[in-house]
Amino acid sequence: MSDVLTTYGLFLLSLENLDENIKTVEDLIKFSKEAKRLKRPKFDPLLEIKES
């Protein structure tokens, strides 16, 4: 389950950083090569459980 939550979080982060002008796969490939690189977020799926 933690893999699913992590993948979902990364997907949402990716969508937030995606340029609105991307319409084709070629646009996406170009964007992925030129986009700003972010550090890997530290994600602890058990942290939410501990805080509850």
Buried (B, 14 or more C-beta within 10 A) or exposed (E): EEEEEBEEEEEEEEEEEEEEEBEEEEEEEEBEEEEEEEEEEEEEEEEEEEEE
